[in-house]
């Protein structure tokens, strides 16, 4: 539908250029005439390029990305972009098959979790750094998630971190200042008092995924100063640190600080639908900062804010890194590397692109894109506040091994035994270490 108008437009431009060249041949030898001639010729002779661009996602992401593609092609009539999109399941398997058959798309959405398997097929973006401006992305984030063996293989598109989401009306009701600096011990201290005053009220609630990734892991990593799993495929913690973390988790429940697990478990991944949150009987959530809006929308009349992530004094690190899980990469064998690089740069840095893509790939990693969204009112400033609070803290970025789903399941199984009093913290720690070591040995081999 767009090919014919472009063909006609191209023919018209060629005709105009030919007429200009013929009529300007006599008596127009000045510098101004030469400059005009050169500019026209450059535009006409721009190489026609077809780029294949692949990504995964849901319908909102697809619609936003297609709109961005259309806008870019209007700005660059010499570029045709073929969209290839699907759900997440099977995307990396398809990409691997395409690399093996040398049929991979030029540009594609990518996650650092695939780096061990796919890095050899990706272009080092340092070779096109004159076309891709990565100075708008935090250097630590860029290195931790986009680089591998001194090669910049991914330009992060979005980033996130965990934050403390609070119902400030709830806190005020129980006499807790909105600007309270939360430590892990402070959470239990205040949570116990709250539940003693009102048996229907809990300072905190969480599902099993949040308990594992946003409570237990950060608590332990603040003590160890390491990542969850070391690069040599060993646990980043010892038994004493793990037992301490599990004991803390047990105390969250026994003190009445945390809503009973049996009540909250029905809302895995959708805690904003928890009736206690909706009724204002929960004061705090620990979650990724981009989830803030859904919690606000669930109780629109309440004042919802963000604060610093919990951290006890003398913590070795925050345990709450800035994560840039996904971004864009270019195939090393692409025949259109430069055009792909130009389009990649536009996707992550252009203000107009940010208006179309919004937060469909997380909070923009590029400061330029993020500011454009904030200025337009399309990004809640409290979300940026949560990111900024996390960025100020020292943290260890997670490696690919730490994201293994089977390792996570080992921990979650033992956590549930602990919560239901089927195991003590010591027994749960032994079980986790046994499962961890066996799985890590398998992964290493």
NORFENJO-V751255 format. One record per pair of residues at least 24 apart in sequence whose C-alpha atoms are under 6 Angstrom apart, sorted by the first residue. I is the first residue (numbers start at 1). GAP is how many residues later the second one is. Records with the same first field share a line. If there is no record, write none. Layout:
I = GAP + GAP
This chain:
48 = 30 + 31
49 = 30
50 = 29 + 30 + 31
51 = 30
52 = 29 + 30 + 53 + 54
53 = 30 + 52 + 54 + 55
54 = 30 + 31 + 54
55 = 30 + 53 + 54
56 = 29 + 30 + 31 + 32
57 = 30
61 = 299
64 = 292 + 293
68 = 288
106 = 224 + 225 + 228
107 = 222 + 223
108 = 220 + 221
109 = 218 + 219
110 = 216 + 217 + 218
111 = 214 + 215
112 = 33
113 = 287
121 = 211
122 = 31 + 208 + 209 + 210
123 = 30 + 207 + 208 + 209
124 = 27 + 28 + 29
125 = 27 + 28
131 = 211
132 = 213
136 = 230 + 231
137 = 228 + 229
154 = 174 + 175
155 = 172 + 173
156 = 168 + 170 + 171
157 = 170 + 191 + 207 + 208
158 = 166 + 203 + 204 + 205 + 206 + 207
159 = 164 + 165 + 203 + 204 + 206
160 = 162 + 163
161 = 127 + 128 + 161
162 = 125 + 126 + 127
163 = 123 + 124 + 125 + 126 + 146 + 223
164 = 122 + 142 + 143 + 145
165 = 119 + 120 + 140 + 141
166 = 117 + 118 + 138 + 139
167 = 116 + 137
168 = 135 + 136
170 = 113
182 = 128
183 = 127 + 128 + 129
184 = 126 + 128
188 = 69
191 = 66
192 = 63 + 64 + 65
195 = 61
201 = 80
202 = 55 + 56 + 57 + 80
203 = 54 + 79 + 80 + 81
204 = 54 + 80 + 81
205 = 53 + 54
207 = 58 + 61
216 = 29
218 = 101
220 = 25
221 = 98
222 = 93 + 94 + 95 + 96 + 97
223 = 92 + 93
225 = 91 + 92
227 = 169
228 = 174
229 = 173
233 = 207
242 = 187
243 = 182 + 183 + 186
246 = 179
247 = 178
272 = 26
289 = 94
317 = 77 + 78
318 = 76 + 77
319 = 76
321 = 74 + 76
